[in-house]
Amino acid sequence: MDLNRAKEIAASPIMEDVRLNGARVYIQHVDEATETARIYSLDEPDNEMDVAVRSLQELSSMMGMEVDQVACRVSDIGAE
């Protein structure tokens, strides 16, 4: 995940679908200097940890990219 996107998610009141190794997590804080995020698993909210921001994935944005790619393929087929 991009550092700026992680900061946006941490500051937002909207709960995004962020994952670490497939587990849904909540971003509490992002440290720009170390490029880490303070997170906790939604399954284990008492288990807080610091992880590299780049190890986090935002599922909703990944799905959006897949939808855009499929739409491009469909429009390419129609253009032939």
BAMIGU-650032 format. One record per atom (N, C-alpha, C, O): residue number from 1; residue in three letters; atom name; x, z, y. Coordinates in steps of 0.02 Angstrom, whole numbers, plus 50000, padded with zeros to 5 digits. Each point is the difference from the previous one (the first is absolute). Example, Ala and Ser with C-alpha at 12.3 -4.5 7.8 and 13.67 -1.06 7.14 Angstrom:
# residues 2
TITOR num residu atome    xx    zz    yy
TITOR   1    ALA     N 50660 50390 49716
TITOR   1    ALA    CA 49955 50000 50059
TITOR   1    ALA     C 50045 50000 50060
TITOR   1    ALA     O 50052 50033 49999
TITOR   2    SER     N 49930 49931 50054
TITOR   2    SER    CA 50042 50003 50059
TITOR   2    SER     C 49961 50037 50055
TITOR   2    SER     O 50025 50008 50055
END
This chain:
# residues 80
TITOR num residu atome    xx    zz    yy
TITOR   1    MET     N 50042 50000 49941
TITOR   1    MET    CA 49958 50000 50059
TITOR   1    MET     C 50044 50000 50062
TITOR   1    MET     O 50055 50028 50000
TITOR   2    ASP     N 49921 49940 50051
TITOR   2    ASP    CA 50034 49998 50065
TITOR   2    ASP     C 49995 50067 50035
TITOR   2    ASP     O 49948 50034 49996
TITOR   3    LEU     N 50105 49987 50038
TITOR   3    LEU    CA 50003 50064 50034
TITOR   3    LEU     C 49944 50006 50053
TITOR   3    LEU     O 49967 50052 50004
TITOR   4    ASN     N 50023 49897 50035
TITOR   4    ASN    CA 49948 50002 50052
TITOR   4    ASN     C 49930 50006 49969
TITOR   4    ASN     O 49958 50035 50027
TITOR   5    ARG     N 50031 49930 49918
TITOR   5    ARG    CA 49934 50004 49967
TITOR   5    ARG     C 49989 50071 49973
TITOR   5    ARG     O 49945 50027 50005
TITOR   6    ALA     N 50106 50003 49967
TITOR   6    ALA    CA 49994 50069 49975
TITOR   6    ALA     C 49983 50048 50057
TITOR   6    ALA     O 49959 50045 49991
TITOR   7    LYS     N 50072 49945 50067
TITOR   7    LYS    CA 49985 50042 50059
TITOR   7    LYS     C 49927 49990 50022
TITOR   7    LYS     O 49967 50048 50017
TITOR   8    GLU     N 50009 49890 49982
TITOR   8    GLU    CA 49931 49986 50018
TITOR   8    GLU     C 49951 50035 49953
TITOR   8    GLU     O 49951 50030 50022
TITOR   9    ILE     N 50064 49967 49914
TITOR   9    ILE    CA 49956 50031 49950
TITOR   9    ILE     C 50000 50076 50009
TITOR   9    ILE     O 49947 50031 49998
TITOR  10    ALA     N 50111 49998 50014
TITOR  10    ALA    CA 50005 50072 50008
TITOR  10    ALA     C 49961 50024 50062
TITOR  10    ALA     O 49971 50054 49999
TITOR  11    ALA     N 50028 49905 50053
TITOR  11    ALA    CA 49965 50018 50062
TITOR  11    ALA     C 49925 49984 49999
TITOR  11    ALA     O 49963 50024 50043
TITOR  12    SER     N 50016 49936 49910
TITOR  12    SER    CA 49931 49977 49998
TITOR  12    SER     C 49954 50051 49966
TITOR  12    SER     O 50019 50033 49953
TITOR  13    PRO     N 49919 49972 50072
TITOR  13    PRO    CA 49951 50044 49967
TITOR  13    PRO     C 49970 49967 49937
TITOR  13    PRO     O 49965 50032 49962
TITOR  14    ILE     N 50050 49904 50029
TITOR  14    ILE    CA 49973 49963 49942
TITOR  14    ILE     C 50046 50007 49941
TITOR  14    ILE     O 50061 49990 50006
TITOR  15    MET     N 49911 50026 49937
TITOR  15    MET    CA 50039 50009 49938
TITOR  15    MET     C 50014 49932 49969
TITOR  15    MET     O 49954 49966 49977
TITOR  16    GLU     N 50108 50013 50023
TITOR  16    GLU    CA 50020 49937 49969
TITOR  16    GLU     C 50019 50011 49928
TITOR  16    GLU     O 50016 50056 49980
TITOR  17    ASP     N 49983 49891 49980
TITOR  17    ASP    CA 50018 50004 49930
TITOR  17    ASP     C 50075 49989 49993
TITOR  17    ASP     O 50024 49944 49990
TITOR  18    VAL     N 50014 50112 50016
TITOR  18    VAL    CA 50073 49998 49995
TITOR  18    VAL     C 50019 50029 49933
TITOR  18    VAL     O 49972 50049 49977
TITOR  19    ARG     N 50077 49919 49992
TITOR  19    ARG    CA 50021 50022 49933
TITOR  19    ARG     C 50075 50007 49994
TITOR  19    ARG     O 50039 49965 50033
TITOR  20    LEU     N 49980 50082 49924
TITOR  20    LEU    CA 50070 50009 49981
TITOR  20    LEU     C 50001 49999 49924
TITOR  20    LEU     O 49971 50043 49967
TITOR  21    ASN     N 50061 49907 50005
TITOR  21    ASN    CA 50003 49992 49927
TITOR  21    ASN     C 49930 50000 49969
TITOR  21    ASN     O 49990 50028 49947
TITOR  22    GLY     N 49963 49941 50087
TITOR  22    GLY    CA 49932 49994 49974
TITOR  22    GLY     C 49953 50058 50017
TITOR  22    GLY     O 49939 49993 49992
TITOR  23    ALA     N 50088 50063 50031
TITOR  23    ALA    CA 49959 50058 50016
TITOR  23    ALA     C 49980 49998 50073
TITOR  23    ALA     O 50042 49986 50044
TITOR  24    ARG     N 49894 50028 49971
TITOR  24    ARG    CA 49976 50001 50069
TITOR  24    ARG     C 50030 50060 50037
TITOR  24    ARG     O 50000 50056 49975
TITOR  25    VAL     N 50026 49931 50086
TITOR  25    VAL    CA 50032 50052 50039
TITOR  25    VAL     C 49974 49999 50072
TITOR  25    VAL     O 49972 49950 50023
TITOR  26    TYR     N 50038 50106 50011
TITOR  26    TYR    CA 49982 50007 50070
TITOR  26    TYR     C 50064 50009 50040
TITOR  26    TYR     O 50041 50043 49983
TITOR  27    ILE     N 49968 49917 50070
TITOR  27    ILE    CA 50059 50006 50042
TITOR  27    ILE     C 49986 50051 50055
TITOR  27    ILE     O 49955 49991 50041
TITOR  28    GLN     N 50083 50063 49959
TITOR  28    GLN    CA 49992 50052 50051
TITOR  28    GLN     C 50041 49986 50062
TITOR  28    GLN     O 49976 50009 50056
TITOR  29    HIS     N 50085 49968 49935
TITOR  29    HIS    CA 50046 49991 50055
TITOR  29    HIS     C 50054 49949 49981
TITOR  29    HIS     O 50018 49995 49941
TITOR  30    VAL     N 50006 49969 50108
TITOR  30    VAL    CA 50054 49951 49989
TITOR  30    VAL     C 50059 50020 50044
TITOR  30    VAL     O 49992 50011 50060
TITOR  31    ASP     N 50067 49993 49909
TITOR  31    ASP    CA 50061 50015 50037
TITOR  31    ASP     C 50038 49934 50010
TITOR  31    ASP     O 50029 49973 49952
TITOR  32    GLU     N 49971 50003 50109
TITOR  32    GLU    CA 50033 49936 50015
TITOR  32    GLU     C 50075 50002 49987
TITOR  32    GLU     O 50029 49951 49976
TITOR  33    ALA     N 50003 50105 50040
TITOR  33    ALA    CA 50073 50005 49994
TITOR  33    ALA     C 50023 49991 49927
TITOR  33    ALA     O 50050 49967 49987
TITOR  34    THR     N 49913 50062 49967
TITOR  34    THR    CA 50019 49995 49929
TITOR  34    THR     C 49960 49948 49961
TITOR  34    THR     O 50012 49988 49941
TITOR  35    GLU     N 49938 49982 50094
TITOR  35    GLU    CA 49955 49951 49969
TITOR  35    GLU     C 49967 50029 49937
TITOR  35    GLU     O 49995 49967 49948
TITOR  36    THR     N 49983 50096 50059
TITOR  36    THR    CA 49965 50033 49945
TITOR  36    THR     C 49930 50021 50023
TITOR  36    THR     O 49987 50005 50060
TITOR  37    ALA     N 49970 50007 49892
TITOR  37    ALA    CA 49933 50023 50015
TITOR  37    ALA     C 49986 50064 49960
TITOR  37    ALA     O 50020 50006 49942
TITOR  38    ARG     N 49946 50041 50090
TITOR  38    ARG    CA 49978 50061 49967
TITOR  38    ARG     C 49932 49984 49972
TITOR  38    ARG     O 49953 49984 50037
TITOR  39    ILE     N 50040 50019 49897
TITOR  39    ILE    CA 49938 49981 49967
TITOR  39    ILE     C 49978 50053 49950
TITOR  39    ILE     O 50038 50046 49984
TITOR  40    TYR     N 49900 49947 49993
TITOR  40    TYR    CA 49978 50037 49941
TITOR  40    TYR     C 49952 49956 49961
TITOR  40    TYR     O 49965 49958 50028
TITOR  41    SER     N 50035 50052 49907
TITOR  41    SER    CA 49956 49963 49956
TITOR  41    SER     C 49929 50026 50009
TITOR  41    SER     O 49990 50061 50006
TITOR  42    LEU     N 49962 49894 49994
TITOR  42    LEU    CA 49930 50022 50005
TITOR  42    LEU     C 49979 50040 49939
TITOR  42    LEU     O 49954 50040 50003
TITOR  43    ASP     N 50080 49949 49941
TITOR  43    ASP    CA 49985 50038 49939
TITOR  43    ASP     C 50033 50069 50001
TITOR  43    ASP     O 49976 50046 49967
TITOR  44    GLU     N 50078 49961 50071
TITOR  44    GLU    CA 50037 50064 50005
TITOR  44    GLU     C 50017 50015 50073
TITOR  44    GLU     O 50058 49993 50020
TITOR  45    PRO     N 49892 50026 50020
TITOR  45    PRO    CA 50012 50010 50072
TITOR  45    PRO     C 50050 50056 50017
TITOR  45    PRO     O 50026 50001 50056
TITOR  46    ASP     N 49986 50044 49898
TITOR  46    ASP    CA 50049 50054 50013
TITOR  46    ASP     C 50072 49977 49988
TITOR  46    ASP     O 50047 50037 50016
TITOR  47    ASN     N 49962 49904 49956
TITOR  47    ASN    CA 50066 49975 49983
TITOR  47    ASN     C 50024 49950 50054
TITOR  47    ASN     O 49995 49940 49990
TITOR  48    GLU     N 50030 50087 50066
TITOR  48    GLU    CA 50025 49957 50054
TITOR  48    GLU     C 50072 49980 49985
TITOR  48    GLU     O 50038 50036 49968
TITOR  49    MET     N 49979 49903 50056
TITOR  49    MET    CA 50068 49976 49990
TITOR  49    MET     C 50018 49949 50054
TITOR  49    MET     O 49956 49971 50032
TITOR  50    ASP     N 50109 50020 49978
TITOR  50    ASP    CA 50025 49949 50046
TITOR  50    ASP     C 50024 49941 49958
TITOR  50    ASP     O 50038 50009 49952
TITOR  51    VAL     N 49939 49931 50067
TITOR  51    VAL    CA 50020 49940 49962
TITOR  51    VAL     C 50020 49946 50050
TITOR  51    VAL     O 49981 50002 50059
TITOR  52    ALA     N 50057 49949 49917
TITOR  52    ALA    CA 50018 49943 50042
TITOR  52    ALA     C 49937 49960 50016
TITOR  52    ALA     O 49960 49985 49955
TITOR  53    VAL     N 50031 49997 50108
TITOR  53    VAL    CA 49941 49962 50020
TITOR  53    VAL     C 49995 49935 49961
TITOR  53    VAL     O 49946 49979 49982
TITOR  54    ARG     N 50111 49990 50005
TITOR  54    ARG    CA 50000 49935 49964
TITOR  54    ARG     C 49973 50006 49928
TITOR  54    ARG     O 49983 49950 49970
TITOR  55    SER     N 50013 50111 50004
TITOR  55    SER    CA 49974 50009 49932
TITOR  55    SER     C 49924 50005 49998
TITOR  55    SER     O 49970 50001 49946
TITOR  56    LEU     N 49998 50001 50113
TITOR  56    LEU    CA 49927 50005 50003
TITOR  56    LEU     C 49969 49930 50002
TITOR  56    LEU     O 50030 49954 50028
TITOR  57    GLN     N 49911 50040 49943
TITOR  57    GLN    CA 49964 49936 50001
TITOR  57    GLN     C 49929 50012 50026
TITOR  57    GLN     O 49968 50050 49983
TITOR  58    GLU     N 50009 49904 50059
TITOR  58    GLU    CA 49931 50003 50024
TITOR  58    GLU     C 49960 49950 49960
TITOR  58    GLU     O 50008 49940 50007
TITOR  59    LEU     N 49948 50085 49950
TITOR  59    LEU    CA 49963 49957 49955
TITOR  59    LEU     C 49954 49952 50037
TITOR  59    LEU     O 49997 49941 49982
TITOR  60    SER     N 49968 50082 50068
TITOR  60    SER    CA 49952 49956 50035
TITOR  60    SER     C 50034 49940 50032
TITOR  60    SER     O 49972 49945 49999
TITOR  61    SER     N 50088 50063 50029
TITOR  61    SER    CA 50034 49943 50030
TITOR  61    SER     C 50025 49952 49946
TITOR  61    SER     O 50002 49940 50011
TITOR  62    MET     N 50017 50087 49931
TITOR  62    MET    CA 50021 49956 49946
TITOR  62    MET     C 49941 49958 49976
TITOR  62    MET     O 50009 49941 49985
TITOR  63    MET     N 49932 50089 50011
TITOR  63    MET    CA 49940 49963 49978
TITOR  63    MET     C 49982 49947 50051
TITOR  63    MET     O 49980 49945 49982
TITOR  64    GLY     N 50027 50072 50082
TITOR  64    GLY    CA 49986 49952 50053
TITOR  64    GLY     C 50045 49939 49996
TITOR  64    GLY     O 49977 49944 50010
TITOR  65    MET     N 50086 50067 49974
TITOR  65    MET    CA 50047 49945 49993
TITOR  65    MET     C 49980 49956 49942
TITOR  65    MET     O 50004 49939 50004
TITOR  66    GLU     N 49974 50091 49940
TITOR  66    GLU    CA 49979 49961 49942
TITOR  66    GLU     C 49939 49958 50017
TITOR  66    GLU     O 49997 49942 49979
TITOR  67    VAL     N 49955 50085 50057
TITOR  67    VAL    CA 49940 49963 50019
TITOR  67    VAL     C 50020 49941 50045
TITOR  67    VAL     O 49974 49945 49991
TITOR  68    ASP     N 50071 50066 50057
TITOR  68    ASP    CA 50022 49946 50043
TITOR  68    ASP     C 50035 49945 49960
TITOR  68    ASP     O 49990 49941 50015
TITOR  69    GLN     N 50049 50077 49935
TITOR  69    GLN    CA 50035 49951 49960
TITOR  69    GLN     C 49951 49958 49960
TITOR  69    GLN     O 50009 49939 49994
TITOR  70    VAL     N 49940 50093 49978
TITOR  70    VAL    CA 49949 49963 49961
TITOR  70    VAL     C 49962 49953 50047
TITOR  70    VAL     O 49987 49943 49981
TITOR  71    ALA     N 49995 50080 50079
TITOR  71    ALA    CA 49964 49958 50047
TITOR  71    ALA     C 50042 49939 50019
TITOR  71    ALA     O 49972 49945 50007
TITOR  72    CYS     N 50093 50063 50001
TITOR  72    CYS    CA 50044 49944 50017
TITOR  72    CYS     C 50001 49950 49943
TITOR  72    CYS     O 49999 49940 50011
TITOR  73    ARG     N 50004 50084 49927
TITOR  73    ARG    CA 50001 49955 49942
TITOR  73    ARG     C 49936 49961 49995
TITOR  73    ARG     O 50001 49940 49985
TITOR  74    VAL     N 49942 50093 50028
TITOR  74    VAL    CA 49935 49966 49996
TITOR  74    VAL     C 49995 49947 50054
TITOR  74    VAL     O 49975 49945 49988
TITOR  75    SER     N 50047 50071 50073
TITOR  75    SER    CA 49996 49951 50054
TITOR  75    SER     C 50048 49942 49987
TITOR  75    SER     O 49986 49944 50020
TITOR  76    ASP     N 50071 50069 49948
TITOR  76    ASP    CA 50046 49946 49983
TITOR  76    ASP     C 49969 49952 49949
TITOR  76    ASP     O 50009 49939 50004
TITOR  77    ILE     N 49954 50088 49949
TITOR  77    ILE    CA 49967 49958 49948
TITOR  77    ILE     C 49947 49957 50033
TITOR  77    ILE     O 49993 49942 49983
TITOR  78    GLY     N 49969 50087 50064
TITOR  78    GLY    CA 49947 49962 50033
TITOR  78    GLY     C 50027 49944 50045
TITOR  78    GLY     O 49965 49953 50015
TITOR  79    ALA     N 50098 50053 50006
TITOR  79    ALA    CA 50030 49950 50044
TITOR  79    ALA     C 50024 49939 49964
TITOR  79    ALA     O 50016 49949 50031
TITOR  80    GLU     N 49988 50055 49903
TITOR  80    GLU    CA 50026 49942 49961
TITOR  80    GLU     C 49952 49944 49993
TITOR  80    GLU     O 50015 49949 49969
END
